[in-house]
Amino acid sequence: MHGAWANGGHGLRTDRTLQKRLRNPGRLVQSVAMADPSKVLYASEPRLDVAEFRRVLVESGLGETRPIDDEARLKTMLDHANLVLTARLDREGKPLVGVARGVTDFSWVCYISKLAVSASAQGLGIGKGLMDEARRQLGPSVAISLISMPDAVGFYERIGMTRMSDAFWFSRKR
């Protein structure tokens, strides 16, 4: 079951950038173009299915650095995030193509611990759409932070995030 589609807190929000790009199907990855998506639906889905989450992690390339073979851990990751946003194609089955997962106090800061977009949908503005949706839902008084994968740094800079040099990290043991 899908969450409440976002639009000013209610209803549907679509990605107009994707609609413009669909006028030039040569710019789409073939698997997405064949599906002829016309809209991307952004939603808050706190009960996102673990299998769908796993699939997007694998398809995005993040599966190489995430515990995709540990279903219990993936479930815990979703269960304890208090911000789970999704991007789905507005077509039969509403296939999931992107996920943003975060932890926030909804007052001061939100840490985005995951931004994943299926490879077949990368370059269509879905990652930016998810970050825009996070900003919309959190409001202007909540800062957003994250730790980028090295190959995604340019993406975050292009969408207007400021690079910080004074972040710190304790590595996990497993």
CNS distance restraints for C-alpha pairs under 8 A (distance, minus, plus):
assign (resid   2 and name CA) (resid  43 and name CA) 7.74 0.50 0.50
assign (resid   2 and name CA) (resid  45 and name CA) 6.34 0.50 0.50
assign (resid   2 and name CA) (resid  48 and name CA) 7.76 0.50 0.50
assign (resid   3 and name CA) (resid  43 and name CA) 5.76 0.50 0.50
assign (resid   3 and name CA) (resid  44 and name CA) 5.47 0.50 0.50
assign (resid   3 and name CA) (resid  45 and name CA) 4.61 0.50 0.50
assign (resid   3 and name CA) (resid  46 and name CA) 7.51 0.50 0.50
assign (resid   4 and name CA) (resid  10 and name CA) 6.94 0.50 0.50
assign (resid   4 and name CA) (resid  11 and name CA) 6.78 0.50 0.50
assign (resid   4 and name CA) (resid  43 and name CA) 5.70 0.50 0.50
assign (resid   4 and name CA) (resid  44 and name CA) 6.23 0.50 0.50
assign (resid   4 and name CA) (resid  45 and name CA) 7.47 0.50 0.50
assign (resid   5 and name CA) (resid  10 and name CA) 6.62 0.50 0.50
assign (resid   5 and name CA) (resid  11 and name CA) 5.15 0.50 0.50
assign (resid   5 and name CA) (resid  12 and name CA) 4.71 0.50 0.50
assign (resid   5 and name CA) (resid  13 and name CA) 6.61 0.50 0.50
assign (resid   5 and name CA) (resid  41 and name CA) 6.56 0.50 0.50
assign (resid   5 and name CA) (resid  42 and name CA) 5.89 0.50 0.50
assign (resid   5 and name CA) (resid  43 and name CA) 4.45 0.50 0.50
assign (resid   5 and name CA) (resid  44 and name CA) 7.06 0.50 0.50
assign (resid   6 and name CA) (resid  10 and name CA) 5.42 0.50 0.50
assign (resid   6 and name CA) (resid  11 and name CA) 5.44 0.50 0.50
assign (resid   6 and name CA) (resid  12 and name CA) 5.00 0.50 0.50
assign (resid   6 and name CA) (resid  13 and name CA) 5.14 0.50 0.50
assign (resid   6 and name CA) (resid  41 and name CA) 7.72 0.50 0.50
assign (resid   6 and name CA) (resid  42 and name CA) 5.87 0.50 0.50
assign (resid   6 and name CA) (resid  43 and name CA) 5.30 0.50 0.50
assign (resid   6 and name CA) (resid  44 and name CA) 7.42 0.50 0.50
assign (resid   6 and name CA) (resid 133 and name CA) 7.98 0.50 0.50
assign (resid   7 and name CA) (resid  11 and name CA) 5.19 0.50 0.50
assign (resid   7 and name CA) (resid  12 and name CA) 5.04 0.50 0.50
assign (resid   7 and name CA) (resid  13 and name CA) 4.71 0.50 0.50
assign (resid   9 and name CA) (resid 137 and name CA) 7.52 0.50 0.50
assign (resid  12 and name CA) (resid  41 and name CA) 6.71 0.50 0.50
assign (resid  12 and name CA) (resid  42 and name CA) 7.56 0.50 0.50
assign (resid  13 and name CA) (resid  40 and name CA) 7.82 0.50 0.50
assign (resid  13 and name CA) (resid  41 and name CA) 5.95 0.50 0.50
assign (resid  13 and name CA) (resid  42 and name CA) 6.17 0.50 0.50
assign (resid  14 and name CA) (resid  39 and name CA) 5.52 0.50 0.50
assign (resid  14 and name CA) (resid  40 and name CA) 5.18 0.50 0.50
assign (resid  14 and name CA) (resid  41 and name CA) 5.33 0.50 0.50
assign (resid  14 and name CA) (resid  42 and name CA) 7.00 0.50 0.50
assign (resid  15 and name CA) (resid  19 and name CA) 6.70 0.50 0.50
assign (resid  15 and name CA) (resid  39 and name CA) 5.98 0.50 0.50
assign (resid  15 and name CA) (resid  40 and name CA) 5.38 0.50 0.50
assign (resid  15 and name CA) (resid  41 and name CA) 7.32 0.50 0.50
assign (resid  15 and name CA) (resid 125 and name CA) 7.94 0.50 0.50
assign (resid  15 and name CA) (resid 126 and name CA) 7.83 0.50 0.50
assign (resid  15 and name CA) (resid 129 and name CA) 6.93 0.50 0.50
assign (resid  16 and name CA) (resid  20 and name CA) 6.29 0.50 0.50
assign (resid  16 and name CA) (resid  39 and name CA) 7.50 0.50 0.50
assign (resid  17 and name CA) (resid  21 and name CA) 6.30 0.50 0.50
assign (resid  17 and name CA) (resid 124 and name CA) 7.44 0.50 0.50
assign (resid  17 and name CA) (resid 125 and name CA) 6.64 0.50 0.50
assign (resid  18 and name CA) (resid  22 and name CA) 6.13 0.50 0.50
assign (resid  18 and name CA) (resid  38 and name CA) 7.37 0.50 0.50
assign (resid  18 and name CA) (resid  39 and name CA) 6.84 0.50 0.50
assign (resid  18 and name CA) (resid  40 and name CA) 7.47 0.50 0.50
assign (resid  18 and name CA) (resid 124 and name CA) 5.76 0.50 0.50
assign (resid  18 and name CA) (resid 125 and name CA) 6.63 0.50 0.50
assign (resid  19 and name CA) (resid  23 and name CA) 7.02 0.50 0.50
assign (resid  19 and name CA) (resid  38 and name CA) 5.70 0.50 0.50
assign (resid  19 and name CA) (resid  39 and name CA) 6.32 0.50 0.50
assign (resid  20 and name CA) (resid  24 and name CA) 7.59 0.50 0.50
assign (resid  21 and name CA) (resid  25 and name CA) 6.83 0.50 0.50
assign (resid  21 and name CA) (resid  27 and name CA) 7.04 0.50 0.50
assign (resid  21 and name CA) (resid  28 and name CA) 7.66 0.50 0.50
assign (resid  21 and name CA) (resid 124 and name CA) 7.40 0.50 0.50
assign (resid  22 and name CA) (resid  28 and name CA) 7.44 0.50 0.50
assign (resid  22 and name CA) (resid  33 and name CA) 7.87 0.50 0.50
assign (resid  22 and name CA) (resid  36 and name CA) 7.97 0.50 0.50
assign (resid  22 and name CA) (resid  37 and name CA) 7.88 0.50 0.50
assign (resid  22 and name CA) (resid  38 and name CA) 7.07 0.50 0.50
assign (resid  24 and name CA) (resid  28 and name CA) 7.79 0.50 0.50
assign (resid  25 and name CA) (resid  33 and name CA) 6.27 0.50 0.50
assign (resid  28 and name CA) (resid  32 and name CA) 6.52 0.50 0.50
assign (resid  28 and name CA) (resid  33 and name CA) 5.62 0.50 0.50
assign (resid  28 and name CA) (resid 121 and name CA) 7.84 0.50 0.50
assign (resid  28 and name CA) (resid 124 and name CA) 7.56 0.50 0.50
assign (resid  29 and name CA) (resid  33 and name CA) 6.17 0.50 0.50
assign (resid  29 and name CA) (resid 120 and name CA) 5.63 0.50 0.50
assign (resid  29 and name CA) (resid 121 and name CA) 6.98 0.50 0.50
assign (resid  30 and name CA) (resid  34 and name CA) 5.98 0.50 0.50
assign (resid  30 and name CA) (resid 120 and name CA) 7.65 0.50 0.50
assign (resid  31 and name CA) (resid  35 and name CA) 6.60 0.50 0.50
assign (resid  31 and name CA) (resid 120 and name CA) 6.28 0.50 0.50
assign (resid  32 and name CA) (resid  36 and name CA) 6.64 0.50 0.50
assign (resid  32 and name CA) (resid  37 and name CA) 7.00 0.50 0.50
assign (resid  32 and name CA) (resid 120 and name CA) 6.03 0.50 0.50
assign (resid  32 and name CA) (resid 121 and name CA) 6.54 0.50 0.50
assign (resid  33 and name CA) (resid  37 and name CA) 7.10 0.50 0.50
assign (resid  37 and name CA) (resid  89 and name CA) 6.10 0.50 0.50
assign (resid  37 and name CA) (resid  90 and name CA) 6.45 0.50 0.50
assign (resid  37 and name CA) (resid  91 and name CA) 6.54 0.50 0.50
assign (resid  38 and name CA) (resid  89 and name CA) 7.69 0.50 0.50
assign (resid  38 and name CA) (resid  90 and name CA) 6.75 0.50 0.50
assign (resid  39 and name CA) (resid  89 and name CA) 6.06 0.50 0.50
assign (resid  39 and name CA) (resid  90 and name CA) 5.27 0.50 0.50
assign (resid  40 and name CA) (resid  87 and name CA) 6.15 0.50 0.50
assign (resid  40 and name CA) (resid  88 and name CA) 5.50 0.50 0.50
assign (resid  40 and name CA) (resid  89 and name CA) 4.72 0.50 0.50
assign (resid  40 and name CA) (resid  90 and name CA) 5.69 0.50 0.50
assign (resid  40 and name CA) (resid 126 and name CA) 7.82 0.50 0.50
assign (resid  41 and name CA) (resid  86 and name CA) 7.84 0.50 0.50
assign (resid  41 and name CA) (resid  87 and name CA) 5.49 0.50 0.50
assign (resid  41 and name CA) (resid  88 and name CA) 5.09 0.50 0.50
assign (resid  41 and name CA) (resid  89 and name CA) 6.17 0.50 0.50
assign (resid  41 and name CA) (resid  90 and name CA) 6.15 0.50 0.50
assign (resid  42 and name CA) (resid  85 and name CA) 6.91 0.50 0.50
assign (resid  42 and name CA) (resid  86 and name CA) 5.52 0.50 0.50
assign (resid  42 and name CA) (resid  87 and name CA) 4.66 0.50 0.50
assign (resid  42 and name CA) (resid  88 and name CA) 6.60 0.50 0.50
assign (resid  42 and name CA) (resid 129 and name CA) 7.84 0.50 0.50
assign (resid  42 and name CA) (resid 130 and name CA) 7.07 0.50 0.50
assign (resid  42 and name CA) (resid 133 and name CA) 7.14 0.50 0.50
assign (resid  43 and name CA) (resid  85 and name CA) 5.51 0.50 0.50
assign (resid  43 and name CA) (resid  86 and name CA) 5.30 0.50 0.50
assign (resid  43 and name CA) (resid  87 and name CA) 6.74 0.50 0.50
assign (resid  44 and name CA) (resid  83 and name CA) 7.25 0.50 0.50
assign (resid  44 and name CA) (resid  84 and name CA) 5.72 0.50 0.50
assign (resid  44 and name CA) (resid  85 and name CA) 4.51 0.50 0.50
assign (resid  44 and name CA) (resid  86 and name CA) 6.37 0.50 0.50
assign (resid  45 and name CA) (resid  84 and name CA) 5.53 0.50 0.50
assign (resid  45 and name CA) (resid  85 and name CA) 5.82 0.50 0.50
assign (resid  45 and name CA) (resid  86 and name CA) 6.56 0.50 0.50
assign (resid  46 and name CA) (resid  78 and name CA) 7.48 0.50 0.50
assign (resid  46 and name CA) (resid  79 and name CA) 7.54 0.50 0.50
assign (resid  46 and name CA) (resid  81 and name CA) 7.90 0.50 0.50
assign (resid  46 and name CA) (resid  82 and name CA) 7.17 0.50 0.50
assign (resid  46 and name CA) (resid  83 and name CA) 6.86 0.50 0.50
assign (resid  46 and name CA) (resid  84 and name CA) 5.34 0.50 0.50
assign (resid  46 and name CA) (resid  85 and name CA) 7.74 0.50 0.50
assign (resid  47 and name CA) (resid  78 and name CA) 7.68 0.50 0.50
assign (resid  47 and name CA) (resid  79 and name CA) 7.53 0.50 0.50
assign (resid  48 and name CA) (resid  52 and name CA) 7.38 0.50 0.50
assign (resid  48 and name CA) (resid  53 and name CA) 7.04 0.50 0.50
assign (resid  48 and name CA) (resid  78 and name CA) 7.33 0.50 0.50
assign (resid  48 and name CA) (resid  84 and name CA) 7.66 0.50 0.50
assign (resid  49 and name CA) (resid  53 and name CA) 6.34 0.50 0.50
assign (resid  50 and name CA) (resid  54 and name CA) 6.04 0.50 0.50
assign (resid  50 and name CA) (resid  71 and name CA) 7.21 0.50 0.50
assign (resid  50 and name CA) (resid  74 and name CA) 6.55 0.50 0.50
assign (resid  50 and name CA) (resid  75 and name CA) 5.85 0.50 0.50
assign (resid  50 and name CA) (resid  78 and name CA) 7.69 0.50 0.50
assign (resid  51 and name CA) (resid  55 and name CA) 6.12 0.50 0.50
assign (resid  52 and name CA) (resid  56 and name CA) 6.37 0.50 0.50
assign (resid  52 and name CA) (resid  96 and name CA) 6.91 0.50 0.50
assign (resid  53 and name CA) (resid  57 and name CA) 6.31 0.50 0.50
assign (resid  53 and name CA) (resid  99 and name CA) 7.41 0.50 0.50
assign (resid  54 and name CA) (resid  58 and name CA) 6.22 0.50 0.50
assign (resid  54 and name CA) (resid  63 and name CA) 7.75 0.50 0.50
assign (resid  54 and name CA) (resid  68 and name CA) 6.02 0.50 0.50
assign (resid  54 and name CA) (resid  74 and name CA) 7.56 0.50 0.50
assign (resid  55 and name CA) (resid  59 and name CA) 6.04 0.50 0.50
assign (resid  56 and name CA) (resid  60 and name CA) 5.79 0.50 0.50
assign (resid  56 and name CA) (resid  96 and name CA) 7.31 0.50 0.50
assign (resid  56 and name CA) (resid  97 and name CA) 6.43 0.50 0.50
assign (resid  56 and name CA) (resid  98 and name CA) 6.58 0.50 0.50
assign (resid  56 and name CA) (resid  99 and name CA) 7.52 0.50 0.50
assign (resid  56 and name CA) (resid 116 and name CA) 6.64 0.50 0.50
assign (resid  56 and name CA) (resid 117 and name CA) 6.51 0.50 0.50
assign (resid  56 and name CA) (resid 118 and name CA) 5.38 0.50 0.50
assign (resid  57 and name CA) (resid  61 and name CA) 6.38 0.50 0.50
assign (resid  57 and name CA) (resid  62 and name CA) 5.15 0.50 0.50
assign (resid  57 and name CA) (resid  63 and name CA) 4.98 0.50 0.50
assign (resid  57 and name CA) (resid  66 and name CA) 7.73 0.50 0.50
assign (resid  57 and name CA) (resid  68 and name CA) 7.57 0.50 0.50
assign (resid  57 and name CA) (resid 116 and name CA) 6.19 0.50 0.50
assign (resid  57 and name CA) (resid 117 and name CA) 7.72 0.50 0.50
assign (resid  57 and name CA) (resid 118 and name CA) 7.43 0.50 0.50
assign (resid  58 and name CA) (resid  62 and name CA) 6.05 0.50 0.50
assign (resid  58 and name CA) (resid  63 and name CA) 4.35 0.50 0.50
assign (resid  58 and name CA) (resid  64 and name CA) 7.48 0.50 0.50
assign (resid  58 and name CA) (resid  68 and name CA) 7.53 0.50 0.50
assign (resid  58 and name CA) (resid 118 and name CA) 7.91 0.50 0.50
assign (resid  59 and name CA) (resid  63 and name CA) 7.59 0.50 0.50
assign (resid  59 and name CA) (resid 117 and name CA) 7.60 0.50 0.50
assign (resid  59 and name CA) (resid 118 and name CA) 4.77 0.50 0.50
assign (resid  59 and name CA) (resid 119 and name CA) 5.67 0.50 0.50
assign (resid  59 and name CA) (resid 120 and name CA) 7.89 0.50 0.50
assign (resid  60 and name CA) (resid 116 and name CA) 5.78 0.50 0.50
assign (resid  60 and name CA) (resid 117 and name CA) 5.24 0.50 0.50
assign (resid  60 and name CA) (resid 118 and name CA) 4.29 0.50 0.50
assign (resid  60 and name CA) (resid 119 and name CA) 4.98 0.50 0.50
assign (resid  61 and name CA) (resid 118 and name CA) 7.93 0.50 0.50
assign (resid  61 and name CA) (resid 119 and name CA) 7.42 0.50 0.50
assign (resid  62 and name CA) (resid  66 and name CA) 6.26 0.50 0.50
assign (resid  62 and name CA) (resid 116 and name CA) 7.15 0.50 0.50
assign (resid  63 and name CA) (resid  67 and name CA) 7.15 0.50 0.50
assign (resid  63 and name CA) (resid  68 and name CA) 5.88 0.50 0.50
assign (resid  67 and name CA) (resid  73 and name CA) 7.16 0.50 0.50
assign (resid  67 and name CA) (resid  74 and name CA) 6.97 0.50 0.50
assign (resid  68 and name CA) (resid  74 and name CA) 7.03 0.50 0.50
assign (resid  70 and name CA) (resid  74 and name CA) 6.37 0.50 0.50
assign (resid  71 and name CA) (resid  75 and name CA) 6.09 0.50 0.50
assign (resid  72 and name CA) (resid  76 and name CA) 6.23 0.50 0.50
assign (resid  73 and name CA) (resid  77 and name CA) 6.12 0.50 0.50
assign (resid  74 and name CA) (resid  78 and name CA) 6.39 0.50 0.50
assign (resid  75 and name CA) (resid  79 and name CA) 5.97 0.50 0.50
assign (resid  76 and name CA) (resid  80 and name CA) 6.01 0.50 0.50
assign (resid  77 and name CA) (resid  81 and name CA) 6.36 0.50 0.50
assign (resid  78 and name CA) (resid  84 and name CA) 7.47 0.50 0.50
assign (resid  78 and name CA) (resid 101 and name CA) 7.59 0.50 0.50
assign (resid  81 and name CA) (resid 101 and name CA) 6.41 0.50 0.50
assign (resid  81 and name CA) (resid 102 and name CA) 5.58 0.50 0.50
assign (resid  81 and name CA) (resid 103 and name CA) 5.30 0.50 0.50
assign (resid  82 and name CA) (resid 101 and name CA) 7.96 0.50 0.50
assign (resid  82 and name CA) (resid 102 and name CA) 6.43 0.50 0.50
assign (resid  82 and name CA) (resid 103 and name CA) 5.39 0.50 0.50
assign (resid  82 and name CA) (resid 104 and name CA) 6.63 0.50 0.50
assign (resid  83 and name CA) (resid 100 and name CA) 7.79 0.50 0.50
assign (resid  83 and name CA) (resid 101 and name CA) 5.69 0.50 0.50
assign (resid  83 and name CA) (resid 102 and name CA) 4.95 0.50 0.50
assign (resid  83 and name CA) (resid 103 and name CA) 6.04 0.50 0.50
assign (resid  83 and name CA) (resid 104 and name CA) 7.15 0.50 0.50
assign (resid  84 and name CA) (resid  99 and name CA) 7.12 0.50 0.50
assign (resid  84 and name CA) (resid 100 and name CA) 5.86 0.50 0.50
assign (resid  84 and name CA) (resid 101 and name CA) 4.59 0.50 0.50
assign (resid  84 and name CA) (resid 102 and name CA) 6.47 0.50 0.50
assign (resid  85 and name CA) (resid  99 and name CA) 5.69 0.50 0.50
assign (resid  85 and name CA) (resid 100 and name CA) 5.07 0.50 0.50
assign (resid  85 and name CA) (resid 101 and name CA) 6.39 0.50 0.50
assign (resid  85 and name CA) (resid 130 and name CA) 6.89 0.50 0.50
assign (resid  85 and name CA) (resid 133 and name CA) 7.80 0.50 0.50
assign (resid  85 and name CA) (resid 134 and name CA) 7.38 0.50 0.50
assign (resid  86 and name CA) (resid  96 and name CA) 7.04 0.50 0.50
assign (resid  86 and name CA) (resid  97 and name CA) 7.77 0.50 0.50
assign (resid  86 and name CA) (resid  98 and name CA) 5.61 0.50 0.50
assign (resid  86 and name CA) (resid  99 and name CA) 4.56 0.50 0.50
assign (resid  86 and name CA) (resid 100 and name CA) 6.42 0.50 0.50
assign (resid  86 and name CA) (resid 130 and name CA) 7.15 0.50 0.50
assign (resid  87 and name CA) (resid  96 and name CA) 6.00 0.50 0.50
assign (resid  87 and name CA) (resid  97 and name CA) 5.71 0.50 0.50
assign (resid  87 and name CA) (resid  98 and name CA) 4.75 0.50 0.50
assign (resid  87 and name CA) (resid  99 and name CA) 6.30 0.50 0.50
assign (resid  87 and name CA) (resid 126 and name CA) 7.02 0.50 0.50
assign (resid  87 and name CA) (resid 130 and name CA) 6.91 0.50 0.50
assign (resid  88 and name CA) (resid  94 and name CA) 5.49 0.50 0.50
assign (resid  88 and name CA) (resid  95 and name CA) 5.33 0.50 0.50
assign (resid  88 and name CA) (resid  96 and name CA) 4.40 0.50 0.50
assign (resid  88 and name CA) (resid  97 and name CA) 5.55 0.50 0.50
assign (resid  88 and name CA) (resid  98 and name CA) 6.95 0.50 0.50
assign (resid  89 and name CA) (resid  94 and name CA) 5.32 0.50 0.50
assign (resid  89 and name CA) (resid  95 and name CA) 5.59 0.50 0.50
assign (resid  89 and name CA) (resid  96 and name CA) 6.71 0.50 0.50
assign (resid  89 and name CA) (resid  97 and name CA) 7.04 0.50 0.50
assign (resid  90 and name CA) (resid  94 and name CA) 5.56 0.50 0.50
assign (resid  90 and name CA) (resid  95 and name CA) 7.88 0.50 0.50
assign (resid  91 and name CA) (resid  95 and name CA) 7.57 0.50 0.50
assign (resid  97 and name CA) (resid 117 and name CA) 5.67 0.50 0.50
assign (resid  97 and name CA) (resid 118 and name CA) 5.19 0.50 0.50
assign (resid  97 and name CA) (resid 121 and name CA) 6.54 0.50 0.50
assign (resid  98 and name CA) (resid 115 and name CA) 7.45 0.50 0.50
assign (resid  98 and name CA) (resid 116 and name CA) 5.48 0.50 0.50
assign (resid  98 and name CA) (resid 117 and name CA) 4.18 0.50 0.50
assign (resid  98 and name CA) (resid 118 and name CA) 6.22 0.50 0.50
assign (resid  98 and name CA) (resid 126 and name CA) 6.90 0.50 0.50
assign (resid  98 and name CA) (resid 127 and name CA) 7.15 0.50 0.50
assign (resid  98 and name CA) (resid 130 and name CA) 7.66 0.50 0.50
assign (resid  99 and name CA) (resid 114 and name CA) 7.28 0.50 0.50
assign (resid  99 and name CA) (resid 115 and name CA) 5.74 0.50 0.50
assign (resid  99 and name CA) (resid 116 and name CA) 5.32 0.50 0.50
assign (resid  99 and name CA) (resid 117 and name CA) 6.57 0.50 0.50
assign (resid  99 and name CA) (resid 130 and name CA) 7.34 0.50 0.50
assign (resid 100 and name CA) (resid 112 and name CA) 6.88 0.50 0.50
assign (resid 100 and name CA) (resid 113 and name CA) 7.68 0.50 0.50
assign (resid 100 and name CA) (resid 114 and name CA) 5.37 0.50 0.50
assign (resid 100 and name CA) (resid 115 and name CA) 4.45 0.50 0.50
assign (resid 100 and name CA) (resid 116 and name CA) 6.56 0.50 0.50
assign (resid 100 and name CA) (resid 130 and name CA) 6.37 0.50 0.50
assign (resid 100 and name CA) (resid 131 and name CA) 7.54 0.50 0.50
assign (resid 101 and name CA) (resid 112 and name CA) 5.78 0.50 0.50
assign (resid 101 and name CA) (resid 113 and name CA) 5.72 0.50 0.50
assign (resid 101 and name CA) (resid 114 and name CA) 4.96 0.50 0.50
assign (resid 101 and name CA) (resid 115 and name CA) 6.63 0.50 0.50
assign (resid 102 and name CA) (resid 110 and name CA) 6.52 0.50 0.50
assign (resid 102 and name CA) (resid 111 and name CA) 5.38 0.50 0.50
assign (resid 102 and name CA) (resid 112 and name CA) 4.15 0.50 0.50
assign (resid 102 and name CA) (resid 113 and name CA) 5.19 0.50 0.50
assign (resid 102 and name CA) (resid 114 and name CA) 6.80 0.50 0.50
assign (resid 103 and name CA) (resid 110 and name CA) 5.64 0.50 0.50
assign (resid 103 and name CA) (resid 111 and name CA) 5.34 0.50 0.50
assign (resid 103 and name CA) (resid 112 and name CA) 6.62 0.50 0.50
assign (resid 103 and name CA) (resid 113 and name CA) 7.44 0.50 0.50
assign (resid 104 and name CA) (resid 108 and name CA) 7.91 0.50 0.50
assign (resid 104 and name CA) (resid 109 and name CA) 5.90 0.50 0.50
assign (resid 104 and name CA) (resid 110 and name CA) 4.12 0.50 0.50
assign (resid 104 and name CA) (resid 111 and name CA) 6.26 0.50 0.50
assign (resid 105 and name CA) (resid 109 and name CA) 6.42 0.50 0.50
assign (resid 105 and name CA) (resid 110 and name CA) 6.80 0.50 0.50
assign (resid 106 and name CA) (resid 110 and name CA) 7.11 0.50 0.50
assign (resid 106 and name CA) (resid 138 and name CA) 6.09 0.50 0.50
assign (resid 106 and name CA) (resid 142 and name CA) 6.61 0.50 0.50
assign (resid 107 and name CA) (resid 138 and name CA) 7.96 0.50 0.50
assign (resid 107 and name CA) (resid 141 and name CA) 6.69 0.50 0.50
assign (resid 107 and name CA) (resid 142 and name CA) 5.62 0.50 0.50
assign (resid 108 and name CA) (resid 141 and name CA) 6.46 0.50 0.50
assign (resid 108 and name CA) (resid 142 and name CA) 4.60 0.50 0.50
assign (resid 108 and name CA) (resid 143 and name CA) 6.20 0.50 0.50
assign (resid 109 and name CA) (resid 142 and name CA) 4.89 0.50 0.50
assign (resid 109 and name CA) (resid 143 and name CA) 4.56 0.50 0.50
assign (resid 109 and name CA) (resid 144 and name CA) 5.73 0.50 0.50
assign (resid 109 and name CA) (resid 145 and name CA) 7.41 0.50 0.50
assign (resid 110 and name CA) (resid 142 and name CA) 6.74 0.50 0.50
assign (resid 110 and name CA) (resid 143 and name CA) 6.15 0.50 0.50
assign (resid 110 and name CA) (resid 144 and name CA) 4.80 0.50 0.50
assign (resid 110 and name CA) (resid 145 and name CA) 6.25 0.50 0.50
assign (resid 111 and name CA) (resid 144 and name CA) 5.85 0.50 0.50
assign (resid 111 and name CA) (resid 145 and name CA) 4.87 0.50 0.50
assign (resid 111 and name CA) (resid 146 and name CA) 5.56 0.50 0.50
assign (resid 112 and name CA) (resid 144 and name CA) 6.97 0.50 0.50
assign (resid 112 and name CA) (resid 145 and name CA) 6.17 0.50 0.50
assign (resid 112 and name CA) (resid 146 and name CA) 5.09 0.50 0.50
assign (resid 112 and name CA) (resid 147 and name CA) 7.96 0.50 0.50
assign (resid 113 and name CA) (resid 146 and name CA) 6.28 0.50 0.50
assign (resid 113 and name CA) (resid 147 and name CA) 7.43 0.50 0.50
assign (resid 115 and name CA) (resid 127 and name CA) 6.99 0.50 0.50
assign (resid 115 and name CA) (resid 130 and name CA) 8.00 0.50 0.50
assign (resid 116 and name CA) (resid 127 and name CA) 7.33 0.50 0.50
assign (resid 117 and name CA) (resid 121 and name CA) 6.52 0.50 0.50
assign (resid 117 and name CA) (resid 122 and name CA) 6.06 0.50 0.50
assign (resid 117 and name CA) (resid 126 and name CA) 7.04 0.50 0.50
assign (resid 117 and name CA) (resid 127 and name CA) 6.38 0.50 0.50
assign (resid 118 and name CA) (resid 122 and name CA) 6.32 0.50 0.50
assign (resid 121 and name CA) (resid 126 and name CA) 7.27 0.50 0.50
assign (resid 122 and name CA) (resid 126 and name CA) 7.01 0.50 0.50
assign (resid 122 and name CA) (resid 127 and name CA) 7.65 0.50 0.50
assign (resid 125 and name CA) (resid 129 and name CA) 5.94 0.50 0.50
assign (resid 126 and name CA) (resid 130 and name CA) 6.11 0.50 0.50
assign (resid 127 and name CA) (resid 131 and name CA) 6.35 0.50 0.50
assign (resid 128 and name CA) (resid 132 and name CA) 5.99 0.50 0.50
assign (resid 128 and name CA) (resid 159 and name CA) 6.62 0.50 0.50
assign (resid 129 and name CA) (resid 133 and name CA) 6.06 0.50 0.50
assign (resid 130 and name CA) (resid 134 and name CA) 6.19 0.50 0.50
assign (resid 131 and name CA) (resid 135 and name CA) 6.25 0.50 0.50
assign (resid 132 and name CA) (resid 136 and name CA) 6.11 0.50 0.50
assign (resid 133 and name CA) (resid 137 and name CA) 6.08 0.50 0.50
assign (resid 134 and name CA) (resid 138 and name CA) 5.97 0.50 0.50
assign (resid 135 and name CA) (resid 139 and name CA) 5.77 0.50 0.50
assign (resid 135 and name CA) (resid 140 and name CA) 7.11 0.50 0.50
assign (resid 135 and name CA) (resid 142 and name CA) 7.92 0.50 0.50
assign (resid 135 and name CA) (resid 144 and name CA) 7.81 0.50 0.50
assign (resid 136 and name CA) (resid 140 and name CA) 7.78 0.50 0.50
assign (resid 138 and name CA) (resid 142 and name CA) 6.00 0.50 0.50
assign (resid 148 and name CA) (resid 152 and name CA) 6.08 0.50 0.50
assign (resid 148 and name CA) (resid 153 and name CA) 5.90 0.50 0.50
assign (resid 148 and name CA) (resid 156 and name CA) 7.88 0.50 0.50
assign (resid 149 and name CA) (resid 153 and name CA) 6.74 0.50 0.50
assign (resid 152 and name CA) (resid 156 and name CA) 6.70 0.50 0.50
assign (resid 153 and name CA) (resid 157 and name CA) 6.36 0.50 0.50
assign (resid 154 and name CA) (resid 158 and name CA) 6.05 0.50 0.50
assign (resid 155 and name CA) (resid 159 and name CA) 6.39 0.50 0.50
assign (resid 156 and name CA) (resid 160 and name CA) 6.54 0.50 0.50
assign (resid 156 and name CA) (resid 161 and name CA) 5.49 0.50 0.50
assign (resid 156 and name CA) (resid 162 and name CA) 7.97 0.50 0.50
assign (resid 157 and name CA) (resid 161 and name CA) 5.18 0.50 0.50
assign (resid 157 and name CA) (resid 162 and name CA) 6.53 0.50 0.50
assign (resid 157 and name CA) (resid 163 and name CA) 7.22 0.50 0.50
